[in-house]
Amino acid sequence: MKPVLTDRMAVIGILAGLVLWVGCLTVLWGWAYDSAGSFSLRVLLSLFLTTWLCLWKRDRLVRVASRMLHWLHLHSWTPLTAALRHTLGSSKEDVRMRMRLLSVGAVVAVTGFVLSTLCIPLARLTAALLGEWFLLDDYTWRGIEAVTLLIGTLPAAVGLVCTLYASTVVRASGGRDTYASAYRDWLWGVALGCFAFAVSWWFGSNLIYLVFAVAGLILLAALTAVSRLELSTHPRKELLPFGPPSRGSVWRIAAAHGVLTVVLLIQMRLLGDVFSLNLTRRVLWVFLSLSLLGFFLSRIDRKGRPPGARQVSGAVIGLAAAMLAQSAEFILGGALDGGAGWMLLFAVATQIPIASLGAMVMSHQRRTFAQAGGTAGAYLAAGVGGLLTAVFVFLLLGSTCLGGWPLILSAGGMILAGGIDGARHSRGWAHRLEWMGWSIGLCATMLPAIFIALEQVVPSPREVHPGVWLTTLSRRDLALQQYHQDGVFPMAAPGRSNLVTRCLYEFREKDGRILDDGVFALRRGRWWIVSTAAEDLPPELPNRFYATGAQPEPPDRIRRYSYSPPLAYTAPEFFRYARLNFNAYQGCDYYDGVMLAPLPADHPQAWRCYNETVLRRCKRLTELRNPDGTDDYGLMVLRTQVGADHVRRALAVARTFHKAVRSGWAVVAVRRSGLDMLLMGPNEALEEKIIETENGPNVLMKDVVAALAKKLHKTHEDVYLVPIEKLWDVYSDVEPIRLANPPGERLAGTPPLDGLRKYLQLNRLLQRQKQSRSADIAASDGR
């Protein structure tokens, strides 16, 4: 094998393993704090921030590394000083020195990533202890989380910087553009790492085992790299000092990386919202995009001269116009009843010119920066600064109700800026007018196109509210002064059953008596409710029912309206209640019941709501500091829906619920469109409770299961009441949803809906036969 290929494989393989590790960390940090998509982005933001800080203070980092090498007596074995002075040649000893530097970088990276992984349980323990000692508000907890994230990601950032720097020594290019090959290898390494993460998520690999397997493979690669005797890199000639590059070039490099990162984030969001793509397919989209970018970048770098200024101006115009066109195609593809396949095909095809134009801009910036004397560290710091800004802007705009407008207007501004810059580099008024005319014409075409596409998303009464990781639908009724929630986007096939809703609460009058025969009425008290759709709840809640509610991500517009929402929103994210009792300072340490109905189980983000970690924390809200000092159990209720092709996901949620609650019952409504499932537990919270008072016995709670069985006995619908553990008797391969071990997405379509219906019908028949035999035995004993 050629040395150049071996070098590339070593650098790309080590970086791909670290990127795979980063993907695992963004999920595993939810085990400590919050599994919401916004928190995963905050983990990335912290990692980019600490990496940028290390690159900004890279001279100090080098001094610390040199002192540590002297303290460990490894300064003669690790050629850090020689590499900084560019005195390493191509002899066998120098080749070994270069590979030792890469090996040491890999070892430091593994050590740092291991420390960052170990920070996760320490952060969870710290939060638990602080929650026991202090009653802190939500803003204080956000500050604690931010500090903990920065501390936890700092070791990984140091290891990542060491590996990136070592790769520039191993993969140095000729001339002034010494880090061209290393930069292309970085792109391919990130792409390969995304592909590995997508495959591992598809097969449901255990992330903790995967992390240690990656650590072992990286250390093995570092060990084998030490024995290398050949290297494709040769010592470059002495070059006259030139530069330094202007500060404006640094800002342009950061802007280019930031814009392309925002484009990727928006594309992943649209693919999830419009086409309901799961995490595997969205990460594969990142792999495809980076692969195209690396392919076009290598082709452009082969040319003797970098792209000219006017070519770059045209690329900026085309990039902004293609982004607007692709967004419009994505949205229209999901909104149109017919022809959506062609729109999706055009949108995917648009990614090719986007990657090509982005590669042209990046090649021009890097080569110009290197010719001006810019170092690899300065270029890398500018690029990471762009990534940091992109994630921060995405988080900031996603937390407001009008977050998409600045992005659309910024794309239009890019078109006009490219036209102005192209006109500035052109000679003659005719060419300048052409540049300005084309840019203004594209703006006048693309901006209305995206606005028309947005108008076609949902019918006019509905409003779309994109958040950081979840998009909600709602309606306003000005006459009734109500704000109605219509659920989440995408609307798969919720298939809600009115009978299941009536099982939650039914207030009716019969023979002059008021009958309260729903779960809420039978279990009175204070409830905490999470819901994204008003259909998950009864139209009117009883007066004796004290409820505080939350939504996974309510938009700011709901909180600003004076109209009455179906629930009183007391927190921005319900996961914060699941993590710690944030409502303690409001005087509520214990809930009689918890109701969760945040997302359909087949929603691409449903695993964030229904994993075992979140459900256990929600269950704790019914057990903390019981005010009457008894061993009473609060009731946990979960309602979700799935389409006809995703029965397995509903069973996975049920199995996770049983794992967290340990017992309970399920009300399952089977329809052609799918399942509507209501889970309740534990069994101790469903039984009748009577206490003796001075005035005689007092019924605290009636038998919930008996009341629901009586309600469903006379129905002719396909609605079944069964113990939860009976749902997977014949589907034993269904696994619970865990953050460390996500459910495999390759088996989402099994078992079939008809098979589950027949099984439930047989189970109901056996139950009725058992009840009939019990009644006969009781009657015979009475005689």
N, C-alpha and C positions, 0 to 999 in steps of 0.2 A: 504494500500500500504506500502511496506517495506521502512524503512528510506533510505536505500542505493539507491533504485530506485528513491525516491523523490529527494534526493540530486543530483543524476545524471541528472535528468530532469531539475532541477533548473539551474545547471551550464551549461549544454548543450543548454538549451533554451535561456539563456541570451547571451551566446557567439554566437549562431546562429543568433540572432537578430542583433548583432553588425557586424557580417560578411555580412549579408544582407545589412546593412547600408553602409558598405565599398564598396560593389558592386554598390550601387546607387551613392555614391560619385565619383567613377571613371568615371561614365557617366555624372553626373551633372557638374563636373568641366569643361567639354567641353563647357558648356554654358558661362563660363567666358573667356576662352582662345581658346581652340582648341579641336575639337571632334575626332581627329585622334586616331588610336589605339596606336601610340607611346606616345601620351600624357596621355592616360589611364595608361600605364605602368609607366610613370613618376609620376603619382599620387601615385601608389603603392610603387614606389621607395622612395618617400618622406615620406610616412606613415611608411615604414619599417625603414627608417633612423631615424626618430624622435622616434619611439618605441625603437630602439636600443640605442639611446642616453639616453632615460629615464632609460633603464635597466642598462646601463653602469654607470650612476650616480644615481643608485637606493637609495644609502644611503642618498644622499642629498635630493632626492625626499621624502623619509620617514621623514626627519627632517622638510621639508616644510609642509608635511601633518600633522605632530604632532603640529606644531605651529598654523596651521589653525584650527585644532580641539580645541586647547586651546582658540583660539580667538573667536570661535563660541560657547564655553562652551559645547562641545560635547565629551571631552576627556574621561569622565566617562561613556558615553553611547556607545562609539565606542572603543572596546578593541584593539587598534593598538599595544600598548606597550606589552600587555600580549600575543598577537599573535606572535610578534617578538621573545619573550622570551620562547615560547612554554609552557606557564603555564596554558593554558586553559584545563580544564578537560572535563568530560562528564555529569556533573550535568545539571539540567534544565537551571540554569542561564548561565552556560558556553555555552550550546547549543544556547541559545538566543544570546549570545555575538558573537558566530561564524556566525550565520545567519545575525546579524546586520552588521557585517563586509562585508558580501556578498552583503547586501542591499545597504550599503553606496558605495561600489565599483560600483554597477549597476547605482546608482544615479549619481555618478561622471562620469561614462562612458556616460550616456545619456546627461549630461550637456556638456561634452567635444565634443561629436559628434554634438550636436546642434550648438555649437560655430563654429565647423569646417564647418558645412553646411551654417551658416550665413556668413562665410568668402567668399563664392563663389560670391554673388552679390557685396560684398565690393571689391573683387579683380577685378571684371569686371569694376566697377566704377573707381577704381584707374587706370586701364589700359586706359580707355577712357579719363580720365583727362590728363594723361601723354601724350597720343597721340595727344591731342589738344594743349598742351603746348610745347612739344619738338619733334624734328625730330631725333629719335634714330635708330641706326642700329639694325640688327637682333640679333647680339650677346648680345647687351645690353638688349634687350627684353628677351632673354633667361635667363640672370642673374636675371632680375626682376621677371620672372615667377618662377625661382627656389626659390628665397627668399620668395615669396608670398606662394608658395606651402608648404615650411617648416613651415612658420607661421600658415598657415591654417590647416595643419595636426597635429600640436603639441597638441592641446587640445584633439583630438581624440586619439592620442598615449598615453597621460596621463590616460585617462579613460580606455583604453584597458589594460594598465599595471596594473591599480588598480583592474580591474575585474579578470585578470589572477592570480594576487597574492591572492586575496580573495578566489578564487576557490581552491588554494592549501591548504588553512586553512580548508575549508569545506570538501574537498575530500582528506585529508591526509591519506596515507597508513602506514602500520606498518613497522618496521625495519628501515634500512637506506634509502631505496628507497621510500621516503615519497611522492614524487610527481608522482608516476607511474599512479595512478588512475586519477589524474588531467590531466596528459599529454594525456591519452587516451580520456578523456572527451573533451579536446581541439580539438583533431582530429575529433571526432564525431560532435562537434559544428561547426567546419569549413565546414565539409561535409554537414550538415543539412542547414547551411546558404547558401551554393552554390545551393543546391536543391531549397530552397525558392526563390532565385534570378532567377533561371532558369524558375520556374513556373510563377513568376510575369512577366518576360519578354515575356513568351509565350502568356500570356493573355493580354499583353499590359497595365499593371497597371501603373497608374500615380505614378512616382517615388517620387514626393514631398509628395503626400498623403501617400504613402507607408512608407516614412521615419517617418512621425509623428505617423502613426499607430504603427510602430515598437517601437518608443519611449514610447508610451502609454502602450504597452504590457510589455516592460521591466520594467517600473515603477510599473505596476500591479504585476509582478512577484516579484519585490523587496519588495512590500508591504506585499504580502502574505508570503514571506520568514521570515519576522520578527516574525510572529505568530507560527513558528515551535517550537515544544516541544521535538522532537526526532531528533537524528542525528546518522548516521552510523559510524562516526569517533569517535574513543576512544583515550584517551591520550596515547602516546607512551612511552615506557620505556626510562630512561636516558641511553644514549649511550656514550661510551668513545670517546673523540675527536680523529679524524683520518683524515689524509690528510695534506695539501690541494691537490686536484688533479693536475696533471701535465698540463702545458700549451699545450702540444701536444694533450691531450685528448680534450681540448676546440677546437682546430683547426680541429680535426677529426669530432667532432659533427657539427661544422659549415659546413665542406665539405660535410657531408652526407645530411644535409638539403638542401644545395645549389644544389647538384647534382640532388636530387629528384625533386626540384622545376624547374630546367632547363629541366628535362625530361618532366614534365607536360606542360611547356610552348611550347616545341617543338611538343609534341603530339597535343596540341590544334591548333598549327599553321598548322601542316600537315593535320589534320582533316578538317580545313577550306580551305586549298589550294587544296588538292587532291580530297576531297569528297564534297566540297562546303557545309559543315555543318554550320548552322547559330549559333548565339551566344547561344541560348537555349541549343542546343545539345552539344556544346563544354563545357558549364558549367556543364551540366549533366555528361559529361565524367570526369570532376574533382570530382564531387560527387561520382561517381562509384569508381574512383581510391582511394580516401581518405577512402571510406567505406571499400574497400578491405584491405587497409593498417591498419586501425583500427581493423578489424576482425583478421588478422594474428598477429598483435601486442599483442592483448589480449590473444591469444592462446599461443604465445611464452612466455609471461610474467607469465603464470600460472605454467610454469616449475620451478622446484626448483633452478636450476642453469642456469646462462645465457649462451648463445652460446659461444663456445670456440674460441680461436684466429684463428685456422685453418678453423673453420666453417665460420667465418667472412671473411677470405681471399677467400674462395670458393664462398661466397655470392657476394663479390665484383666482382669476375670474371664473375659469372653468370649474375649479374646485368648489367654489361657493354655489355656482349655478347647479352643479351636479348634486350637491347635498340637498338643496331645496327641491330639486326634481325627484330625487330618490325618496325623500320624506313624503312628498305628495303621492308618489306611486305606492309606497307602503300603506298610507292611510286610505287611499282610494281602493286598494286591493282588498282591504278588510271591510270596507263599507259597501262595496258594490255586490249585489246578489249574483250577477253573472259576469264572467270575464275576469274574475279575481286572479286566476292562474296566470293570465298574460301580464297583468299588472305586477305580480310578484316576480315573474321572469324578467321583466324590464328593470325592476328594482335591483335584482341580483346582478344583472348585466351592468348596471350603472356603477357597481362597486369596482369594476375593472378600470374605467377612466379615473375614478376617484383615487385609486391606488397609484395609477401611473402619474397623475398630476401631482399628488402628494410626494412621490419619490423624486420628481423633478425639482420641486421646491427644496426638499431636504438635501439633495445632492448639491445643488447650487450653494446653499447656506454652509454646508459642512466644508466643501472644497474651498470656498472663499474665506471661511474662517481659518482653515488650516494654512492657506497661503499667506494670510496676514499674521501668522505666528501664533495662532491660538492653540493651546494645549488640549490634550484629551480630557483632562480634569475640568477645565473651564467649559468645554463643549458639553460634557456630561452633566455638569452642574446646571447649565442653561436648560438642557433637555428635561432633567428631573424637575426643575422649577416649573417648566411648562406643564408636566404631568400633575404636579401639586396644584397648580392654579386651576387646571381643568376639573379635577375632582372637587375642589372647593366651590367652583362656580356651579357645577352640577348639583351639589348638595344645597347650595344657597338658593338657586332658582327652583329646585324641586320642592322647597319648603314654603313657597308662595303660590298663590292661586293664579298668577299671571306669569309663571316662570318661562313659558315657551315664547312669549313675545320678544324679550330681549335677544334670544337666540336667532329668531327669524330676522329681526331687524339687523343684527350683527352680520348675518350672512349677506343681506342686501348691502350693508356697508362695505363688506369685503369686495363685492362686485364693483362698486363705485371706486373704492380705493385702488383696486387693480387697474381700472380704466384710467384713473388720474396718473398713476405711476407709469403706465405704458405710454400715455401721452407725454409725460415729462421726458422720457427717454427717446422719443420720436423726433424726427426732423420734418419740418414743414407743417403748416396748419392743416393740410388735407389729412395727413396721417393722424394728427392729434384729434381732429374731429371724428375720424373713424373709431379711434379708441373710445372716446367719450360716448359716441352714439351707440356703439355696440353694448357698452356697459349699462347705459341708461335703458336701452331696449330689453336687455336681459332682466334688469330689475323690474321693469314694467310687466314682464311676462311671468317671471318666477314667483314673485310675491303674491299676485292674485291667485296663482295656481295653488299655492299652499293654503291660502285662506279658503278657497273653494273646497279643497279636500277636507279641511277641518269642519266645514259646515255640513259635510255629508257623513260624519262619523255616527251620529245618533239622531233620532228625530228631534225636531226643534224644541219640544218642552224640556228635554233632558239637557243637563249641563255636565260637561266632562271636567274633572278636577285632577290633573296629574300631580302626584306627590313625588317624593323622593324614590319610592320603590313600588307604590301602589296607586292605581288610577281608579277613582270612584265616580259614580254617576248619581245625579240628584235632580230634583225638580223643586221649583218654588210655586206655592199657591198663595198669591197675594190676597185673594178674597178671604181665604180661611186663615191667613197668617200662619201657614205651616211650611216647614221645610222637609221634603220627603226624600228619603234615601232610596235609590233604586238598585244598589248593589255595587259591584266592582266590574272593571273592564279587564279582560274580555268576558263577555257574557256567554259562557259555554253552553249549558243547558240546565239551569238550576232545578227545574221540575219540582218546585215546592208543593207540598200537599197541604190543603186546608185542614185536613183531619189532624195532621201532625201539629199544626199551629194551634188547633183547639185543644190538643193534649197538653200544651203548655199552659193555657189558661182559657177557661170558658165560663162566662158569667151569664146565667140564664135563669128564668123564673118558671116554676112548674107548680101548679095547684096552690098558688099563693106563697110558695116557699122559694127562697133564693138558693140556688145550687151552685157551689163553687167546686168543680170537679176537675181542675187542671193542676199541673205541677206547681205553678206559682201560687195558686190559691191554697193548696194543701200544705205547702211549705211557706208560710208567711214569714216576714221578717225583712232584714236588709239584704238585698241582692246587689251583686256587681255584674253588669251585663256588657258584653262586647258584641257588636253587630255592625255589619256594613250594609244591611238591607232592612228596610222596615218590614218586609214580608216575613222575616224570621221571627217577628214578635207579634203579639196580639195587637189589634188596632188601638185598644185602650187598656192601660194598666190600671189595676184596682187602686183605690185610695189607700188601702191598708198596706200597700206594697211599696216599700221604700227602696228605690233603685238608684244606684250611681252607675254611669255608663262610660264607655270609651269606644274608640274605633282604632283599628290598626294604624291608620294615618288620616285623620280628618283634615280636610283642607282648611286653610285659614279663613276662607270665605264663610264656612259654616259657623265658626266661632264669632265672626264679626256681625252676622245677621241678628236682628232682634226677633226673628220669627222663632217659634218654639220647635226645636228638633224633637224626634221621638224619644231621645234620651238626653240627660244632662251631661255634657261632656266635661270631664274633670281632669283629663290628662291627654297629652298629645299622642301617646302610644300606649296600647294596653300591655305591651311587653314589660313596661316599666313596673306595672303592678305585679306582673308575674315574677319579676326579678326580686324586688323588695317591696315592703309595704309602704309605698309612698303616700298613702292616704292616712297614715297614722297621725300626722300632725293635725288632721281634720277631725280627729276623734273617733275614727273607725278602725279598730284593730282586728275585727272579726266580721266575717260575712256569713249569713245563714245559707247563702247559696251563691254560686258562680255560674253564669250562663255565657258560653262561648259560641258565637256564630259569625266568625270574621270572614271566612272565605269558603267557596266550594272546594271540596277535597281534590278536584282535578285542576284547580287553578295552578299556574306555573310557580306561584309563590306560596302555595299552601303548606309545604313542608316547613316553612318558617313559623307557622302558627301552630301546627299540630305535632311537633316533635315532643319527645318524652320530657326533655328539660323544661319546656314551657308549660306543659300540662302539669308536671309535678309542682311547679311554682304557683300555678293557679290553684291547685288543690290545697297548698299551704295557706292560702287566704281564708279557707274555711276552718283552719285548725289553730291559727295564731291567737293566743291569749283569749280563750273563750271567756266572755265576761261573767257568766254565772258559775264558773269554776267546775262545771260538770265535764263528763267525757262525751259530750254530744258531738256529732259529726255534721258538718255542713254538707249541703248537696251540691254536687258537681254535675252540670248539664252541658252537653255539647251537641250542636246541631250543624249538619253539613249536607251537601248534595254533591252528586257526581253524575256525569253523563252515562249513557248506556254502555259505552266502550271502556269505562274506567272503574269497573266494580272493584277491582283489586285495590285501588287507592282508598276507597271507602272502608274496605276491610282492614287496610293498614292503619287508618285513623282509629278504627274501633279497637284494634289490638294495642295501639299505643295508649289509648284511653284506659283500657283494662290494665295495662302495665303500670300506669301512674296511679290509678284509683283502686285497683286490685279486685273489684267486683262491680256489679251493676246490671242494668237491664237496658235493652235497646228497643225502640219503636222504629220499624223499617217500613217505609212506603215504597212499593215497587211500581214503577210506571214504565211506559215505553221509552220515555225520554231519559230515564235513569232512576236513581235512588234519592229519597229524602230520608235522612237518618237522624234520630234523636237518641243520644246516649245519656244515661243517668247512673250515678253511683256516688258513694259505695252503697251496699245493701243496708248497712246500719242507718243510713240517712233516708231510706225509703220506707222503713218500717213504722208502724204506729207507736207513738210515744205518749204515755199517760203518767202524770205526776199527781201525788196526793197533796191537796191544799186544805186550808181550814174549812172551805166550803164544799169539800168533797173532791173527787177525782176531776182533773182538768186535762183535756186532750190537747197536747201541744201540736201534734201532727198526725194526720190520718195515714192509713196504709196507701201509699202512692201507687204501688203496683196493682193492688186490688182495684183501686178506682179506675186506673187506665184499662185494666182487663175488662171491667164492666162496660166502659165506654166503647171499647173496640169489639166487644162480643157480637153485637148485632150488625156490625158493618159488613157490607158486601165488597168493599174495596180490598185491594191487595196491600193491607197494612197489618203488620205482624208485631207481636210483643214477645220477645225471646230474651233469655239471659245473654249477656254480651259474649261470653265464652263459647256459646253455641254457634256464633257466626262463622268461625273458622274451623269447625270440627272436621269438615271434609276438605278444607283448604289450609292444611297444616304448614305450607311453605310461605304463608303470608308473614312478613316480619314487621315489627314495630318500627316507627320512624325515630331514629336517633341522630343527633348532630354529628357524632363521631362515626356513625355507620348509616348513611342515607339509604333509603330504599332504592333498589335497582329499577331504573326506568325502562329497561328492556322488556319487562313482563307486565307493563301497565294494562294491557288489554285482556288479561285473564283474571278470574274466570268469567264465563258469559253470564249475562243478566238472566236469561231463562233458566239456567242451571241453579242460580241462587233462588229464584222464585219457587221452583219445584222443591228445593230443599226446605225453604221456609214453610211452604204449604204442608209438607210432610211433618215438620216439627210442630206446627199448630195442631194438626190432626192428632199427633201423639199426646200433646198436652191436654186436649179435650177428652181423649179417651182416658187419660189418667185421672182427670177431674171427675169424669163420670163414674169410674170405678171407686174413687174415694167417696163420692156421694152415695153410691149403693152400699158400701161398707158401713157408712155412718147410719143409713136408714135401717139396715139389718140389725145393727147394734141397738138402735132405738126400739125396735120391735122386741 
